[in-house]
Amino acid sequence: MDNKLIQFLQMATESSPVWLDDGNTIAYIRHDNTGSHIWQMDLTTGEKLCRTTEDTRIWTIKSVPATGDIYYATDSTGSECERLYRLSPGQTNGSEIAGDPNTRYFLGGIMPDYNIIAYTCNLRNKATFDVWKKDLLTGKAVMIKQHSDNYNWPCRDALSPNGQYLLYNKLRGENDNALWMTDMTTGETKRIPEDDVISAETEAVWRHDSKGFYLLSDRGGNFISVYYYDIEFSDFEQVYSYCWDVDGLALSADDKYLAVSVNAGGYTELHIYDIEANSEINQPIPPKGVLSRYQQMSWSPQGHKLLFTLTSGKRPEGIWMLDIDADRLERISEKSANNEQFLIEPQLCSYKSFDGLTVPYWLYVPYGIEARNLPVVIEIHGGPEGQEVPSFNGFIQYLLSEGIAVVAPNVRGSTGYGKVYTHLDDVEKRLDSVRDIDSLVTHLIESGTADKNKLAVSGTSYGGFMTLSCASRYPHLWACAIDTVGMYDLVTFLENTADYRRAHRESEYGSLEKHYDILKAVSPAAKISDISAPIMIIQGRNDPRVPVTEAEQAVNALRSLGRTVEYLCYDDEGHGIAKLKNRLDCYPKMAAFLKKYLF
């Protein structure tokens, strides 16, 4: 086994920080050579303590600084049927507070008396999520609002500080993501704002007097802006907008400062606004990198210390703290033991696709090598409503160290470039995004970057669908391909994906009822016999998003055609390979596969 690759896979990262007291102790998620666990750190002494022992995927982490309790959601099989746990001070591993092996739970928040939690779950009906609350002292759970539609996913800061309201999204698509509010006492529910406009309202953060909240919305134009909603007057107004999408918010404990993260072409710009003065403050600027929209920012309960997770192409995820009062920015996480000098930050490039559309991509070039006539892996992100950003990826850095360049495009359909760009691949336009990859290959060869005989395509989830599509529709381009949890047939995918996901996915791909023929025509299954390159297919057996039957269909079809196919299926994984033991098995095999056919 390649020790260099193992070092990259076991490189420590720390993320998702929350406060455990007024401003001295934090909890966070750490990934290292022991797996994924919750840790805590005393910021005064630097003392660290591991609080969980099982290596499992931790989906969310919340805290109650007044009690020091940590609440988190995790699943051990990859099924995404998360169980909710409470980890009290002095305790190692949490006590389960809500869980069922066939039910998905989303934690909404903890009531002001700290003994009642609010959440949504699909216990009653697997196709939808109802609003519940549970008394942790008595164990009694009560349904507050029954739903008949899909999702109803709590916002990150879902529960109002006074415990009266819960905010959640009825997710149908990236730009069809309505915000709703339920009164946790009466069950009365209404949309915010109260209209039927197709739009996305997300990432709400409450004022601490519960009189209103800031949120993100795309209804004002092509990009996502910051809005404020007043509870008493039902006012909904735009307060900050940019020529890029806003992707994160955090409001200080005294409601004085609002932190806003802006996705400026992939890198993050952090803005801090003084709400009282209605002006942006001049604070120390974080290093160039990415504050992920999936990692919360967290203000201290006292004072004005802001915790956030920062990463970049050559910078593993780490925790940083901005202290507004002290005018100080510092890195809380230790630097990686690996020499960051030899890690690679990508270059932002672009090309013209077949119809003249400008498509951005990130180019990773091996250290000390000119970008000329290189073996190249084209790595395609999932989603498709997702975005490739310059965040750290240990496997990419390993490939670079072996002399393989990596190109990570944001083909049409990606987010981050406005609503118009996001919808350029919907339904009957699905294959236009695949044509973007054909145009990318032409660009890389004509510019002299890529060796035309040493090209591979790879991707996960929708990126796996793209991989299979590229390998089948442009077979002459590829030396090999790697599909991880990708869709083979969009019809069977929609028929077998988790019930609550179907309507959400149909808004992107087309519906089984209205677009059956299109779904069949644009699927890799329609052109599977044209695949000629060796292909590796990777799958988690418990995947609720892209069921294992998609991989099995592809593998069986390719083997019946006599094609070269390697199949890796992990019995205790879901949508992707999360557990360290499985990563240590999977990624060396991926590396060996790529080197076999690219060198």
C-alpha positions as CSV (number, residue, x, y, z in Angstrom):
1,M,0.0,0.0,0.0
2,D,1.3,3.5,-0.9
3,N,2.3,5.2,2.3
4,K,2.2,8.6,0.7
5,L,-1.5,8.1,-0.2
6,I,-2.3,6.8,3.3
7,Q,-0.8,10.0,4.7
8,F,-3.0,12.1,2.5
9,L,-6.1,10.1,3.4
10,Q,-5.4,10.3,7.2
11,M,-4.5,14.0,7.2
12,A,-6.2,15.7,10.1
13,T,-9.1,18.1,9.3
14,E,-11.3,20.0,11.8
15,S,-14.6,21.6,11.1
16,S,-18.1,22.7,12.3
17,P,-17.1,24.5,15.5
18,V,-19.7,25.4,18.2
19,W,-19.4,27.0,21.6
20,L,-19.7,25.0,24.9
21,D,-19.5,27.9,27.2
22,D,-19.4,31.8,27.2
23,G,-16.2,31.9,25.1
24,N,-13.4,29.6,26.3
25,T,-14.4,26.1,25.2
26,I,-15.5,24.8,21.8
27,A,-16.6,21.5,20.2
28,Y,-16.0,20.4,16.7
29,I,-15.7,17.5,14.3
30,R,-12.3,16.1,13.6
31,H,-11.2,13.6,10.9
32,D,-7.8,11.9,11.4
33,N,-6.1,8.6,11.4
34,T,-8.7,7.2,13.9
35,G,-11.7,8.2,11.8
36,S,-14.4,10.9,12.4
37,H,-15.1,12.0,16.0
38,I,-16.4,14.9,18.1
39,W,-13.7,16.7,20.0
40,Q,-13.6,19.7,22.4
41,M,-10.9,22.2,23.0
42,D,-10.1,24.7,25.8
43,L,-9.1,27.8,24.0
44,T,-7.2,29.2,27.0
45,T,-5.0,26.1,27.7
46,G,-5.1,24.4,24.3
47,E,-6.2,21.2,26.0
48,K,-8.1,18.8,23.7
49,L,-10.4,15.9,24.5
50,C,-12.0,13.3,22.2
51,R,-15.7,12.9,23.1
52,T,-16.8,10.1,20.8
53,T,-15.2,6.7,20.0
54,E,-17.1,5.2,17.0
55,D,-15.9,6.2,13.5
56,T,-19.2,7.2,11.8
57,R,-20.5,10.0,9.6
58,I,-21.6,12.9,11.8
59,W,-24.2,15.0,9.9
60,T,-24.9,17.9,12.3
61,I,-23.6,19.2,15.6
62,K,-25.3,21.8,17.8
63,S,-24.6,23.0,21.4
64,V,-26.2,24.6,24.4
65,P,-23.5,26.8,26.0
66,A,-25.6,27.3,29.1
67,T,-25.4,23.6,29.9
68,G,-22.4,22.5,27.9
69,D,-24.5,19.8,26.1
70,I,-23.7,18.8,22.5
71,Y,-26.4,17.5,20.2
72,Y,-25.5,15.6,17.1
73,A,-26.9,13.4,14.3
74,T,-25.2,10.4,12.9
75,D,-25.8,7.1,11.1
76,S,-23.5,4.1,11.1
77,T,-24.6,2.3,7.9
78,G,-24.8,5.1,5.3
79,S,-28.6,4.8,5.1
80,E,-28.9,8.4,6.2
81,C,-31.5,7.4,8.8
82,E,-29.7,9.6,11.3
83,R,-30.2,9.1,15.0
84,L,-30.1,12.1,17.4
85,Y,-27.8,12.1,20.4
86,R,-27.1,14.3,23.4
87,L,-23.6,14.4,24.8
88,S,-23.5,15.9,28.3
89,P,-20.4,17.3,30.0
90,G,-18.1,14.6,31.2
91,Q,-19.7,12.0,29.0
92,T,-18.0,9.9,26.4
93,N,-20.3,9.1,23.5
94,G,-23.8,10.5,23.5
95,S,-27.1,9.1,24.7
96,E,-29.7,8.5,22.0
97,I,-32.6,10.9,22.2
98,A,-34.5,10.0,19.0
99,G,-33.9,7.2,16.5
100,D,-35.4,4.5,14.4
101,P,-33.5,2.3,11.9
102,N,-35.9,3.2,9.1
103,T,-36.5,6.9,9.9
104,R,-34.6,10.1,9.1
105,Y,-34.5,12.8,11.8
106,F,-33.6,16.4,11.3
107,L,-32.8,18.3,14.6
108,G,-34.5,21.7,14.6
109,G,-33.4,23.0,18.0
110,I,-33.6,22.8,21.8
111,M,-36.3,24.6,23.7
112,P,-35.4,27.3,26.3
113,D,-35.9,24.9,29.2
114,Y,-33.2,22.6,27.6
115,N,-35.4,19.5,28.2
116,I,-37.5,19.5,25.0
117,I,-36.2,19.2,21.4
118,A,-37.9,20.2,18.1
119,Y,-37.3,18.1,15.0
120,T,-38.8,16.8,11.8
121,C,-38.8,13.1,10.8
122,N,-40.5,10.7,8.4
123,L,-41.5,8.2,11.0
124,R,-45.2,8.3,10.0
125,N,-44.7,8.4,6.2
126,K,-41.4,7.8,4.5
127,A,-42.3,10.3,1.7
128,T,-42.6,13.3,4.0
129,F,-41.4,14.9,7.2
130,D,-43.7,16.0,10.1
131,V,-42.9,18.5,12.8
132,W,-42.4,17.0,16.3
133,K,-41.2,17.9,19.7
134,K,-40.0,15.5,22.4
135,D,-39.7,15.9,26.2
136,L,-36.3,14.4,27.1
137,L,-37.2,13.9,30.7
138,T,-40.4,11.9,30.1
139,G,-39.6,10.5,26.7
140,K,-43.0,11.7,25.4
141,A,-43.0,12.8,21.7
142,V,-45.8,14.8,20.2
143,M,-46.5,15.5,16.5
144,I,-47.1,19.3,16.1
145,K,-47.7,19.4,12.3
146,Q,-48.5,16.6,9.9
147,H,-47.4,17.1,6.3
148,S,-48.3,15.5,3.0
149,D,-45.6,17.0,0.8
150,N,-41.9,16.3,0.6
151,Y,-38.9,17.2,2.7
152,N,-39.7,19.9,5.4
153,W,-36.1,20.3,6.3
154,P,-35.3,22.5,9.3
155,C,-33.0,25.5,8.8
156,R,-29.6,25.5,10.5
157,D,-31.0,28.1,13.1
158,A,-34.5,26.7,12.8
159,L,-36.0,27.2,16.3
160,S,-36.7,30.8,17.5
161,P,-34.9,31.6,20.8
162,N,-38.2,31.7,22.7
163,G,-39.1,28.2,21.4
164,Q,-42.3,29.4,19.7
165,Y,-41.5,29.0,16.0
166,L,-39.7,26.4,13.8
167,L,-38.5,27.3,10.3
168,Y,-38.0,24.7,7.6
169,N,-37.8,24.3,3.8
170,K,-40.2,22.5,1.5
171,L,-37.4,21.5,-0.9
172,R,-38.3,20.8,-4.5
173,G,-35.3,22.1,-6.3
174,E,-32.3,24.4,-5.9
175,N,-34.5,27.5,-6.7
176,D,-37.8,26.0,-5.5
177,N,-37.1,25.9,-1.8
178,A,-39.9,27.6,0.0
179,L,-39.5,28.6,3.7
180,W,-42.3,27.7,6.1
181,M,-42.9,28.5,9.8
182,T,-44.8,26.4,12.3
183,D,-46.0,27.6,15.7
184,M,-44.8,24.9,18.1
185,T,-47.7,25.5,20.4
186,T,-50.7,25.7,18.1
187,G,-49.4,24.0,15.0
188,E,-50.4,27.0,12.9
189,T,-48.2,27.1,9.7
190,K,-47.6,29.7,7.1
191,R,-45.1,30.4,4.3
192,I,-42.5,33.1,4.6
193,P,-43.2,35.4,2.9
194,E,-46.9,34.5,2.4
195,D,-47.1,34.1,-1.4
196,D,-46.8,31.4,-4.1
197,V,-43.6,32.7,-5.8
198,I,-41.2,30.0,-6.9
199,S,-38.0,30.9,-5.1
200,A,-35.5,29.7,-2.5
201,E,-35.4,31.1,1.1
202,T,-32.8,29.5,3.2
203,E,-30.2,29.8,6.0
204,A,-32.4,31.7,8.5
205,V,-30.7,33.2,11.6
206,W,-33.0,34.5,14.4
207,R,-32.7,37.7,16.3
208,H,-32.2,36.7,20.0
209,D,-35.5,38.5,21.0
210,S,-37.3,36.3,18.4
211,K,-38.8,39.4,16.7
212,G,-37.5,38.4,13.3
213,F,-34.7,36.7,11.4
214,Y,-32.2,37.3,8.6
215,L,-32.3,34.8,5.7
216,L,-31.1,34.2,2.2
217,S,-33.3,34.5,-0.9
218,D,-32.9,34.4,-4.7
219,R,-36.2,36.1,-5.5
220,G,-34.6,39.5,-6.0
221,G,-32.7,38.6,-9.1
222,N,-30.2,36.1,-10.6
223,F,-28.1,35.8,-7.3
224,I,-28.9,35.0,-3.7
225,S,-29.1,38.1,-1.4
226,V,-29.6,38.8,2.3
227,Y,-33.2,39.6,3.5
228,Y,-34.8,40.4,6.8
229,Y,-38.3,39.2,8.0
230,D,-40.2,40.9,10.7
231,I,-42.5,38.6,12.7
232,E,-45.0,41.3,13.9
233,F,-45.5,43.1,10.6
234,S,-44.7,40.3,8.2
235,D,-42.3,42.6,6.4
236,F,-39.8,40.9,4.0
237,E,-37.0,43.2,2.8
238,Q,-33.7,42.9,1.0
239,V,-30.8,44.3,3.1
240,Y,-27.5,43.2,1.3
241,S,-26.9,42.0,-2.2
242,Y,-23.9,41.3,-4.3
243,C,-23.0,40.2,-7.9
244,W,-22.4,36.7,-6.4
245,D,-24.4,34.3,-4.2
246,V,-24.4,34.7,-0.5
247,D,-24.1,31.3,1.1
248,G,-23.9,31.8,4.9
249,L,-25.1,34.0,7.7
250,A,-24.4,34.3,11.5
251,L,-25.8,36.8,14.0
252,S,-23.9,37.7,17.1
253,A,-25.5,37.0,20.5
254,D,-26.3,40.6,21.1
255,D,-27.6,41.1,17.6
256,K,-24.9,43.7,16.9
257,Y,-22.9,42.0,14.2
258,L,-24.1,40.0,11.2
259,A,-21.5,37.8,9.4
260,V,-22.1,37.2,5.7
261,S,-20.1,34.8,3.6
262,V,-20.2,35.5,-0.2
263,N,-19.3,32.9,-2.8
264,A,-17.2,35.0,-5.2
265,G,-16.4,32.7,-8.0
266,G,-15.6,29.8,-5.7
267,Y,-13.6,31.6,-3.0
268,T,-15.3,33.1,0.0
269,E,-15.5,36.8,0.9
270,L,-16.3,37.4,4.6
271,H,-18.2,40.6,5.4
272,I,-19.1,41.7,8.9
273,Y,-21.9,44.3,9.3
274,D,-22.6,46.5,12.3
275,I,-26.4,46.3,12.4
276,E,-26.8,49.3,14.7
277,A,-24.6,51.5,12.6
278,N,-25.9,50.0,9.3
279,S,-22.3,49.8,8.0
280,E,-19.7,47.2,7.2
281,I,-16.7,47.1,9.6
282,N,-13.1,46.8,8.7
283,Q,-11.8,43.6,10.2
284,P,-8.8,41.3,9.6
285,I,-9.3,39.3,6.4
286,P,-9.1,35.5,6.4
287,P,-6.6,33.8,4.0
288,K,-7.9,33.2,0.5
289,G,-10.1,30.1,0.8
290,V,-13.5,28.6,1.2
291,L,-16.0,28.9,4.1
292,S,-18.3,26.0,3.1
293,R,-22.0,26.6,3.1
294,Y,-22.3,23.2,4.8
295,Q,-20.2,24.4,7.8
296,Q,-21.8,26.8,10.2
297,M,-20.2,30.0,11.5
298,S,-20.7,30.4,15.3
299,W,-20.6,33.6,17.4
300,S,-19.5,33.3,21.1
301,P,-22.4,33.7,23.7
302,Q,-20.5,36.7,25.2
303,G,-18.3,39.2,23.3
304,H,-17.8,39.0,19.6
305,K,-15.7,36.0,18.7
306,L,-16.7,34.3,15.4
307,L,-15.7,30.7,14.7
308,F,-15.6,29.3,11.2
309,T,-14.1,26.6,9.0
310,L,-11.6,27.5,6.3
311,T,-10.1,25.4,3.5
312,S,-8.5,25.8,0.2
313,G,-6.8,23.7,-2.5
314,K,-3.6,23.3,-0.4
315,R,-5.1,24.0,3.0
316,P,-6.9,21.2,4.8
317,E,-10.1,22.2,6.7
318,G,-9.2,24.0,9.9
319,I,-11.0,26.1,12.5
320,W,-10.3,29.9,12.7
321,M,-11.5,32.6,15.1
322,L,-12.1,36.2,14.3
323,D,-12.3,38.3,17.5
324,I,-13.9,41.6,16.6
325,D,-13.4,43.2,20.0
326,A,-9.6,42.4,20.0
327,D,-9.3,43.1,16.2
328,R,-7.6,39.7,15.9
329,L,-7.8,36.7,13.5
330,E,-6.2,33.4,14.5
331,R,-6.1,29.8,13.4
332,I,-7.3,27.5,16.1
333,S,-6.5,24.2,14.4
334,E,-2.9,23.0,14.3
335,K,-1.3,23.0,10.8
336,S,-1.0,19.6,9.1
337,A,2.2,17.7,9.5
338,N,2.6,17.5,5.8
339,N,4.7,20.2,4.1
340,E,2.1,22.6,2.7
341,Q,4.8,24.0,0.4
342,F,4.3,21.0,-2.0
343,L,0.5,21.1,-1.9
344,I,-1.2,22.7,-4.9
345,E,-3.7,25.5,-5.1
346,P,-5.7,25.4,-8.4
347,Q,-5.8,28.0,-11.1
348,L,-9.2,29.4,-12.1
349,C,-9.6,29.0,-15.9
350,S,-12.4,29.0,-18.4
351,Y,-13.2,27.9,-21.9
352,K,-15.9,28.3,-24.6
353,S,-18.3,25.4,-24.9
354,F,-20.0,24.1,-28.1
355,D,-22.6,26.9,-28.1
356,G,-20.3,29.8,-27.0
357,L,-21.1,29.5,-23.2
358,T,-18.2,30.4,-21.0
359,V,-17.6,27.5,-18.6
360,P,-15.2,27.9,-15.6
361,Y,-12.9,25.2,-14.4
362,W,-10.1,24.7,-11.8
363,L,-6.8,23.4,-13.1
364,Y,-4.5,21.6,-10.7
365,V,-0.9,21.2,-12.1
366,P,1.7,18.9,-10.4
367,Y,4.3,20.8,-8.4
368,G,7.3,22.0,-10.4
369,I,5.9,20.8,-13.7
370,E,4.8,22.9,-16.7
371,A,1.2,22.4,-17.7
372,R,2.1,20.8,-21.0
373,N,1.1,17.4,-22.4
374,L,0.1,15.9,-19.1
375,P,-2.0,13.0,-18.1
376,V,-5.3,14.5,-16.8
377,V,-8.2,13.4,-14.7
378,I,-11.4,15.4,-15.3
379,E,-13.2,15.3,-11.9
380,I,-16.9,16.3,-12.1
381,H,-18.8,17.4,-9.1
382,G,-22.2,16.0,-7.9
383,G,-25.5,17.8,-7.6
384,P,-26.0,18.7,-10.4
385,E,-26.9,21.8,-8.3
386,G,-23.5,21.9,-6.8
387,Q,-20.3,23.7,-7.4
388,E,-16.6,22.7,-7.6
389,V,-14.7,25.0,-5.3
390,P,-11.0,25.1,-4.4
391,S,-11.3,23.1,-1.1
392,F,-8.7,20.6,0.0
393,N,-9.0,17.0,-1.4
394,G,-6.3,14.6,-0.3
395,F,-6.8,12.2,-3.2
396,I,-6.4,15.1,-5.7
397,Q,-3.2,16.1,-4.0
398,Y,-1.9,12.6,-4.2
399,L,-2.6,12.4,-7.9
400,L,-0.7,15.6,-8.3
401,S,2.3,14.3,-6.4
402,E,2.3,11.3,-8.9
403,G,2.5,13.7,-11.9
404,I,-1.2,13.5,-12.8
405,A,-3.0,16.9,-13.4
406,V,-6.6,17.3,-12.3
407,V,-9.3,19.5,-14.0
408,A,-12.5,20.2,-12.1
409,P,-15.1,22.0,-14.2
410,N,-18.3,23.7,-13.3
411,V,-20.4,22.7,-16.3
412,R,-23.8,24.3,-17.0
413,G,-26.2,23.3,-14.2
414,S,-23.7,24.2,-11.5
415,T,-24.6,26.7,-8.8
416,G,-22.6,29.8,-7.9
417,Y,-23.1,31.6,-11.2
418,G,-26.7,32.6,-10.9
419,K,-30.1,31.0,-11.5
420,V,-29.9,31.2,-15.3
421,Y,-26.7,29.1,-15.4
422,T,-28.1,26.6,-12.9
423,H,-31.1,25.8,-15.1
424,L,-29.2,25.4,-18.4
425,D,-29.2,21.6,-18.1
426,D,-32.8,20.9,-17.0
427,V,-34.8,18.0,-18.4
428,E,-34.4,17.9,-22.2
429,K,-31.2,19.9,-21.9
430,R,-29.4,17.3,-19.8
431,L,-26.9,16.2,-22.4
432,D,-25.7,19.8,-23.0
433,S,-23.7,19.5,-19.8
434,V,-22.1,16.3,-21.2
435,R,-21.2,18.2,-24.4
436,D,-19.5,20.8,-22.1
437,I,-17.0,18.0,-21.2
438,D,-16.4,17.2,-24.8
439,S,-15.6,20.9,-25.4
440,L,-13.4,20.9,-22.3
441,V,-11.3,18.0,-23.6
442,T,-10.9,19.8,-27.0
443,H,-9.8,22.9,-25.1
444,L,-7.3,21.0,-23.0
445,I,-5.8,19.3,-26.0
446,E,-5.6,22.4,-28.2
447,S,-4.1,24.5,-25.4
448,G,-1.4,21.8,-25.0
449,T,-2.3,21.0,-21.4
450,A,-3.4,17.4,-21.8
451,D,-2.0,14.4,-23.6
452,K,-4.9,13.3,-25.7
453,N,-4.0,9.6,-25.1
454,K,-4.0,10.0,-21.3
455,L,-7.4,11.3,-20.2
456,A,-9.6,9.9,-17.5
457,V,-13.0,11.0,-16.3
458,S,-14.3,10.6,-12.8
459,G,-17.1,11.8,-10.5
460,T,-19.4,11.1,-7.6
461,S,-23.3,11.0,-7.6
462,Y,-24.3,13.3,-10.5
463,G,-20.6,13.4,-11.3
464,G,-20.9,9.6,-11.6
465,F,-23.8,10.0,-14.0
466,M,-21.7,12.4,-16.0
467,T,-18.8,9.9,-15.9
468,L,-20.9,7.2,-17.3
469,S,-22.4,9.6,-19.9
470,C,-19.1,10.9,-21.0
471,A,-17.6,7.3,-21.3
472,S,-20.6,6.2,-23.3
473,R,-21.3,9.2,-25.6
474,Y,-17.6,10.2,-26.2
475,P,-15.9,6.8,-25.9
476,H,-12.9,7.8,-28.0
477,L,-11.7,10.4,-25.5
478,W,-10.9,8.2,-22.5
479,A,-8.1,6.0,-21.3
480,C,-10.3,5.0,-18.3
481,A,-13.2,6.2,-16.1
482,I,-14.2,6.0,-12.4
483,D,-17.9,6.2,-11.5
484,T,-18.8,6.6,-7.8
485,V,-22.5,6.2,-6.7
486,G,-23.6,7.5,-10.1
487,M,-27.0,7.0,-11.9
488,Y,-27.1,4.6,-14.8
489,D,-30.8,4.8,-15.7
490,L,-32.7,8.0,-14.7
491,V,-36.0,6.1,-14.8
492,T,-35.0,3.3,-12.4
493,F,-33.1,5.9,-10.3
494,L,-36.3,8.0,-9.8
495,E,-38.3,4.8,-9.2
496,N,-36.0,3.5,-6.5
497,T,-34.5,6.6,-4.8
498,A,-35.8,7.4,-1.3
499,D,-39.5,8.3,-1.4
500,Y,-39.0,11.8,0.1
501,R,-36.3,12.6,-2.6
502,R,-38.3,11.8,-5.7
503,A,-40.2,15.1,-6.2
504,H,-37.0,17.1,-5.4
505,R,-35.1,15.2,-8.1
506,E,-37.9,15.2,-10.7
507,S,-37.8,19.0,-10.6
508,E,-34.2,18.7,-12.0
509,Y,-34.3,15.7,-14.3
510,G,-37.9,15.6,-15.3
511,S,-40.8,13.5,-14.0
512,L,-41.6,9.9,-14.6
513,E,-45.1,10.8,-15.6
514,K,-44.3,13.6,-18.1
515,H,-40.7,12.9,-19.3
516,Y,-40.3,9.2,-19.3
517,D,-39.0,9.0,-22.9
518,I,-36.5,11.9,-22.3
519,L,-35.3,10.3,-19.1
520,K,-34.6,7.0,-21.0
521,A,-32.9,8.8,-23.9
522,V,-30.5,10.9,-21.9
523,S,-29.5,8.0,-19.5
524,P,-26.1,6.3,-19.8
525,A,-28.0,3.0,-20.2
526,A,-29.1,4.2,-23.6
527,K,-25.5,4.2,-24.9
528,I,-23.9,1.6,-22.6
529,S,-22.7,-0.6,-25.5
530,D,-20.5,2.3,-26.8
531,I,-18.3,2.3,-23.7
532,S,-14.9,1.0,-24.6
533,A,-12.6,2.4,-21.9
534,P,-11.9,0.3,-18.7
535,I,-14.2,1.5,-15.9
536,M,-14.2,1.3,-12.2
537,I,-17.6,1.5,-10.4
538,I,-17.8,2.2,-6.7
539,Q,-21.0,2.0,-4.6
540,G,-22.3,1.9,-1.0
541,R,-24.9,-0.8,-0.5
542,N,-27.1,1.2,1.7
543,D,-27.2,4.4,-0.5
544,P,-30.7,5.9,-0.2
545,R,-30.1,8.5,-2.9
546,V,-28.6,6.5,-5.7
547,P,-29.6,2.9,-4.9
548,V,-27.1,0.0,-5.3
549,T,-29.3,-1.3,-8.2
550,E,-27.9,1.5,-10.4
551,A,-24.4,0.3,-10.0
552,E,-25.5,-3.3,-10.4
553,Q,-27.2,-2.6,-13.7
554,A,-24.2,-0.8,-15.1
555,V,-21.8,-3.6,-13.9
556,N,-23.9,-6.4,-15.3
557,A,-24.4,-4.6,-18.6
558,L,-20.7,-3.9,-19.1
559,R,-19.7,-7.4,-18.1
560,S,-22.2,-8.9,-20.5
561,L,-20.6,-6.8,-23.3
562,G,-17.2,-8.1,-22.3
563,R,-15.9,-4.7,-21.2
564,T,-13.2,-4.2,-18.5
565,V,-15.0,-3.2,-15.3
566,E,-13.9,-3.3,-11.7
567,Y,-16.6,-3.1,-9.1
568,L,-16.2,-2.1,-5.4
569,C,-19.3,-2.3,-3.2
570,Y,-19.1,-1.5,0.5
571,D,-21.8,-3.1,2.7
572,D,-21.6,-0.5,5.5
573,E,-21.6,2.7,3.3
574,G,-24.2,4.8,1.7
575,H,-23.9,7.8,-0.7
576,G,-20.1,7.9,-0.9
577,I,-17.3,6.3,1.0
578,A,-17.1,7.9,4.5
579,K,-15.5,5.5,6.9
580,L,-11.7,5.5,7.2
581,K,-11.3,1.8,6.9
582,N,-13.2,1.8,3.6
583,R,-11.4,4.9,2.3
584,L,-8.1,3.1,3.0
585,D,-9.3,0.2,0.8
586,C,-11.0,2.2,-1.9
587,Y,-8.7,5.0,-2.7
588,P,-5.5,2.9,-3.2
589,K,-7.4,0.8,-5.7
590,M,-8.6,4.0,-7.4
591,A,-5.1,5.3,-7.6
592,A,-3.7,2.0,-9.0
593,F,-6.5,1.9,-11.6
594,L,-5.7,5.4,-12.8
595,K,-2.0,4.8,-12.9
596,K,-2.4,1.5,-14.8
597,Y,-4.2,3.2,-17.7
598,L,-2.7,6.7,-17.7
599,F,1.0,5.7,-17.6
